[in-house]
Amino acid sequence: MGSLSLVLILLSHACALSASDSGLHNDNIFILAGQSNMAGRGGVVNGTWDGIVPSECQPNPSILRLTAGLTWVEAREPLHADIDANKTCGIGPGMAFANAVLRDPAFGIVGLVPCAVGATNISEWSRGTYLYTQLVRRAKASLQHGGKIRALLWYQGESDSKSPEYAKSYKGKLEKFILDLRTDLRSPMLPVIQVALASGGPFIKIVREAQLGVDLPNVTCVDAMGLPLEPDGIHLTTPAQVRLGKRLASAFLQTVPTPISNNTSKRFSSFISNSVMDPLFRLTLMILTIPLSYMM
C-alpha cells in the first residue's frame, strides 16, 4: 500500500469518527406540546383542512420533524398529522416558528418534536400518564443522534377553562409538569415558552392568570389573546398561527443570552479538539509532515 493511500485512509477514519460524534443532524431541537391549537387547526373547517400552506410555513431542508415512528424527516404541514391522528390537523405555529428562527444565521438545522394532542387537560399531561410518557420518550429519542433540546413550546389550557375546579388547580399542575419534565430530561433550566390562551371556556380568565403568573425560572409567556379565530371560536386561523409562530420565535431568541456560534464553526472546532486526541489522527499528521522524498 502506498504512503499516500495510507494517509487518505487514516484521514477518512479521523473524519468519520468526528462526524459520528458531532450530532450532525439536529443541533437545535424543540418540543411542541399541548392541545389542539399547538397541534394545529388552522384552515380546518367542519373537519376538513383547506390544504393552504402560507409562505412562512413552507418546507425547508433545514427543518426536520420527528415522526411517530421516531425517525427524522423533512418537516411539512400538518406537523401533527401522525401524532394527533384522531383529529383533522391543519396549520399550527411550529413551521412558522422554525422558519423564523432560521432567519438567525447562527442556527443551522432545527428539529421539531410534535407531541400535542387535542382536547386534553393538564392532568392528562402529569407524570405517569400516557401523554407525559410519550412526550419524554419522544424527547429522549430526538437526542439519539446528538443535538440539544433548546426549548419546550407549550400551548394548552382550553380544556381546563371549562371547569372552575380545573381552572383553580391549573397553576400548580402546570408548574409541577414543568419541574417534572425538566427532571426527567435532566435539563433543570430547560426554557419553556408557553402560550396564554386566546380562547376557552367560562373560566378562561383564571387559567390565563395562572399562565401569566407562573413563578419558575426560564418560563416565558406569549399572549395569544386577540388573534383571529376559526368559526368555531376556539381554534386559531392560519394567519393567526403564523403570527403566533413568529411571536414564539421572537420570545425564544430573547432567551438566548449570547449568539450561538455558527454551527459549521462549532462542528469544525469540535472535530479539531476531538481528533487531536485520536492516535490515528495524530499519526496522520506525523505522516503528512514527512518530506515527500522519504515517501517515494
C-alpha positions as CSV (number, residue, x, y, z in Angstrom):
1,M,0.0,0.0,0.0
2,G,1.4,3.4,-1.0
3,S,2.1,6.0,1.7
4,L,-0.4,8.4,0.1
5,S,-3.1,5.8,0.3
6,L,-2.4,5.2,3.9
7,V,-2.6,8.9,4.6
8,L,-6.0,9.1,2.9
9,I,-7.3,6.1,4.8
10,L,-6.2,7.5,8.2
11,L,-7.7,10.9,7.4
12,S,-11.0,9.2,6.4
13,H,-11.1,7.3,9.7
14,A,-10.5,10.5,11.7
15,C,-13.2,12.5,9.9
16,A,-15.7,9.6,10.2
17,L,-15.1,9.4,13.9
18,S,-15.8,13.1,14.2
19,A,-18.9,13.0,12.1
20,S,-20.5,10.3,14.2
21,D,-19.8,12.2,17.4
22,S,-20.8,15.6,16.3
23,G,-24.6,15.5,16.5
24,L,-24.7,16.4,12.8
25,H,-28.4,16.1,12.2
26,N,-30.1,18.4,14.8
27,D,-28.3,21.0,16.8
28,N,-31.5,22.8,17.8
29,I,-34.4,20.6,19.0
30,F,-37.8,22.0,20.0
31,I,-40.6,20.1,21.7
32,L,-44.1,21.1,20.6
33,A,-46.7,20.0,23.2
34,G,-50.2,20.9,24.5
35,Q,-53.6,20.5,22.8
36,S,-55.3,21.4,19.6
37,N,-54.0,24.9,19.0
38,M,-50.5,23.6,19.2
39,A,-51.3,20.6,17.1
40,G,-52.8,23.0,14.6
41,R,-56.3,23.6,13.4
42,G,-55.6,26.5,11.1
43,G,-57.6,26.1,7.9
44,V,-59.7,23.3,9.3
45,V,-63.4,24.0,8.9
46,N,-66.1,21.3,9.5
47,G,-63.5,18.6,9.9
48,T,-61.7,19.4,6.6
49,W,-58.3,21.1,6.1
50,D,-58.2,23.5,3.2
51,G,-54.6,22.5,2.4
52,I,-53.4,26.1,2.2
53,V,-49.8,26.4,3.4
54,P,-48.6,30.0,3.7
55,S,-45.1,31.0,2.7
56,E,-44.0,31.2,6.3
57,C,-44.9,27.6,6.8
58,Q,-43.3,26.1,3.6
59,P,-40.9,23.2,3.9
60,N,-37.2,24.0,4.4
61,P,-34.4,21.4,4.1
62,S,-33.1,22.7,7.4
63,I,-36.3,22.0,9.3
64,L,-36.8,18.3,10.3
65,R,-39.6,16.6,12.1
66,L,-39.6,13.6,14.4
67,T,-42.3,11.2,13.1
68,A,-44.5,9.0,15.2
69,G,-42.1,6.2,14.3
70,L,-39.2,8.2,15.8
71,T,-37.4,8.9,12.5
72,W,-36.3,12.3,11.2
73,V,-37.9,13.6,8.0
74,E,-38.1,16.9,6.3
75,A,-40.9,18.8,8.1
76,R,-44.1,19.6,6.3
77,E,-47.6,20.7,7.3
78,P,-49.6,19.4,9.1
79,L,-46.8,18.7,11.6
80,H,-49.0,16.7,13.9
81,A,-50.8,14.6,11.4
82,D,-49.4,11.3,12.7
83,I,-49.4,12.4,16.4
84,D,-52.9,13.9,16.9
85,A,-54.0,11.2,14.5
86,N,-57.7,11.0,15.5
87,K,-58.3,14.6,14.6
88,T,-58.0,16.6,11.4
89,C,-54.8,18.7,11.7
90,G,-54.0,21.9,9.8
91,I,-51.6,24.7,10.3
92,G,-50.1,25.2,13.8
93,P,-47.3,27.5,15.0
94,G,-44.4,25.1,14.6
95,M,-43.3,25.7,11.0
96,A,-43.7,29.5,11.2
97,F,-41.6,29.3,14.4
98,A,-38.9,27.2,12.8
99,N,-38.6,29.3,9.7
100,A,-38.4,32.5,11.8
101,V,-35.7,31.0,14.0
102,L,-33.7,30.1,10.9
103,R,-33.6,33.7,9.8
104,D,-30.9,34.0,12.5
105,P,-27.7,32.6,10.7
106,A,-26.5,31.2,14.0
107,F,-29.0,28.3,13.6
108,G,-28.2,25.7,11.0
109,I,-30.7,22.9,11.5
110,V,-33.9,22.9,13.5
111,G,-35.6,19.7,14.7
112,L,-39.2,19.7,15.7
113,V,-40.7,17.1,18.0
114,P,-44.5,17.2,17.7
115,C,-46.3,15.9,20.8
116,A,-49.6,17.8,21.1
117,V,-53.0,16.1,21.3
118,G,-56.3,17.9,21.0
119,A,-58.9,18.1,23.8
120,T,-56.5,17.2,26.6
121,N,-56.5,18.8,30.0
122,I,-53.4,19.5,32.2
123,S,-54.0,16.4,34.4
124,E,-53.5,14.2,31.3
125,W,-50.0,15.6,31.0
126,S,-48.9,14.8,34.5
127,R,-46.1,12.5,35.2
128,G,-47.0,8.8,34.7
129,T,-49.8,9.4,32.2
130,Y,-49.7,8.2,28.6
131,L,-49.2,11.7,27.1
132,Y,-46.4,12.6,29.5
133,T,-44.6,9.3,29.0
134,Q,-44.8,9.7,25.2
135,L,-43.5,13.2,25.4
136,V,-40.5,12.1,27.4
137,R,-39.9,9.1,25.2
138,R,-40.0,11.2,22.0
139,A,-37.8,14.0,23.6
140,K,-35.1,11.4,24.5
141,A,-35.4,9.7,21.1
142,S,-34.7,13.1,19.4
143,L,-31.3,13.2,21.1
144,Q,-30.0,9.9,19.9
145,H,-28.1,11.4,17.1
146,G,-26.8,14.4,19.1
147,G,-28.1,17.9,19.4
148,K,-29.7,19.7,22.3
149,I,-33.3,20.4,23.3
150,R,-33.5,24.2,23.2
151,A,-37.0,24.7,24.5
152,L,-40.5,23.3,25.1
153,L,-43.2,25.2,23.2
154,W,-46.4,24.7,25.2
155,Y,-50.0,25.7,24.3
156,Q,-52.6,24.1,26.4
157,G,-55.4,25.0,28.8
158,E,-58.6,25.5,26.9
159,S,-60.0,22.2,28.3
160,D,-59.2,23.3,31.9
161,S,-61.0,26.6,31.4
162,K,-64.3,24.8,31.2
163,S,-64.4,23.8,34.9
164,P,-63.9,26.0,38.0
165,E,-62.1,23.2,39.8
166,Y,-59.7,22.5,36.9
167,A,-59.1,26.2,36.4
168,K,-58.2,26.9,40.0
169,S,-55.8,24.0,40.2
170,Y,-54.2,24.8,36.8
171,K,-51.2,26.9,38.0
172,G,-49.9,24.3,40.5
173,K,-50.3,21.4,38.0
174,L,-48.6,23.4,35.2
175,E,-45.6,24.2,37.4
176,K,-45.3,20.6,38.6
177,F,-45.5,19.4,34.9
178,I,-42.6,21.8,34.0
179,L,-40.5,20.7,37.0
180,D,-41.1,17.0,36.4
181,L,-40.2,17.3,32.7
182,R,-37.0,19.2,33.5
183,T,-36.1,16.5,36.0
184,D,-36.9,13.6,33.6
185,L,-35.0,15.2,30.7
186,R,-32.1,16.1,33.0
187,S,-32.4,19.7,32.0
188,P,-33.1,21.7,35.1
189,M,-33.2,25.0,33.3
190,L,-34.9,23.9,30.1
191,P,-36.6,27.0,28.6
192,V,-40.3,26.8,28.4
193,I,-42.2,29.1,26.2
194,Q,-45.9,28.8,26.9
195,V,-48.9,30.5,25.2
196,A,-51.6,32.3,27.2
197,L,-55.0,31.3,25.9
198,A,-56.7,33.1,23.1
199,S,-60.0,31.2,23.6
200,G,-61.6,28.9,26.0
201,G,-64.5,28.2,28.4
202,P,-66.2,30.4,31.0
203,F,-63.2,30.2,33.4
204,I,-60.6,31.3,30.9
205,K,-59.6,34.3,33.0
206,I,-58.5,32.1,35.8
207,V,-56.4,29.9,33.5
208,R,-54.8,32.9,31.8
209,E,-53.9,34.4,35.2
210,A,-52.2,31.1,36.1
211,Q,-50.3,31.1,32.8
212,L,-49.2,34.7,33.1
213,G,-48.2,34.2,36.7
214,V,-46.1,31.0,36.6
215,D,-43.3,31.6,39.1
216,L,-40.5,29.5,37.7
217,P,-37.2,30.5,36.1
218,N,-36.8,30.3,32.3
219,V,-40.5,30.3,31.7
220,T,-41.7,32.8,29.1
221,C,-45.4,33.5,28.3
222,V,-46.5,34.7,24.8
223,D,-50.1,36.0,24.8
224,A,-52.4,34.8,22.0
225,M,-55.4,36.8,23.1
226,G,-56.8,38.8,20.3
227,L,-55.5,36.6,17.5
228,P,-58.2,35.7,14.9
229,L,-60.2,32.5,15.4
230,E,-61.8,30.0,13.2
231,P,-65.7,30.0,13.0
232,D,-65.7,27.5,15.9
233,G,-64.5,30.3,18.2
234,I,-61.8,28.1,19.7
235,H,-59.1,27.5,17.2
236,L,-56.6,30.0,15.7
237,T,-56.9,30.7,12.0
238,T,-53.9,30.0,9.7
239,P,-52.8,33.7,9.7
240,A,-53.1,33.7,13.5
241,Q,-50.9,30.6,13.7
242,V,-48.3,32.3,11.6
243,R,-48.3,35.3,13.8
244,L,-48.1,33.1,16.9
245,G,-45.2,31.1,15.5
246,K,-43.3,34.3,14.9
247,R,-44.0,35.6,18.4
248,L,-42.8,32.3,19.8
249,A,-39.6,32.6,17.8
250,S,-39.0,36.1,19.0
251,A,-39.6,35.0,22.6
252,F,-37.1,32.1,22.2
253,L,-34.4,34.2,20.6
254,Q,-34.7,36.6,23.5
255,T,-33.8,33.8,25.9
256,V,-30.5,33.1,24.1
257,P,-28.1,35.1,26.2
258,T,-25.3,35.2,23.6
259,P,-25.4,34.4,19.9
260,I,-24.9,30.7,19.2
261,S,-21.7,30.2,17.3
262,N,-22.1,29.3,13.7
263,N,-22.9,25.6,13.5
264,T,-20.2,24.8,10.9
265,S,-17.6,26.5,13.0
266,K,-18.8,24.7,16.1
267,R,-18.5,21.3,14.3
268,F,-15.1,22.1,12.9
269,S,-13.8,23.2,16.3
270,S,-15.3,20.1,17.9
271,F,-13.7,18.0,15.1
272,I,-10.3,19.5,15.7
273,S,-10.4,19.2,19.5
274,N,-11.6,15.6,19.4
275,S,-9.4,14.5,16.6
276,V,-6.2,15.9,18.1
277,M,-6.8,13.4,20.9
278,D,-7.2,10.5,18.4
279,P,-4.0,8.5,18.0
280,L,-4.7,7.7,14.3
281,F,-5.3,11.4,13.6
282,R,-2.0,12.3,15.3
283,L,-0.2,9.6,13.3
284,T,-1.8,11.0,10.1
285,L,-0.4,14.4,10.9
286,M,3.0,12.9,11.5
287,I,3.0,11.2,8.2
288,L,1.9,14.4,6.5
289,T,4.9,16.1,7.9
290,I,7.3,13.6,6.4
291,P,9.1,15.0,3.4
292,L,7.8,13.6,0.1
293,S,11.3,12.3,-0.8
294,Y,11.2,9.9,2.1
295,M,7.8,8.5,1.0
296,M,8.9,7.7,-2.6
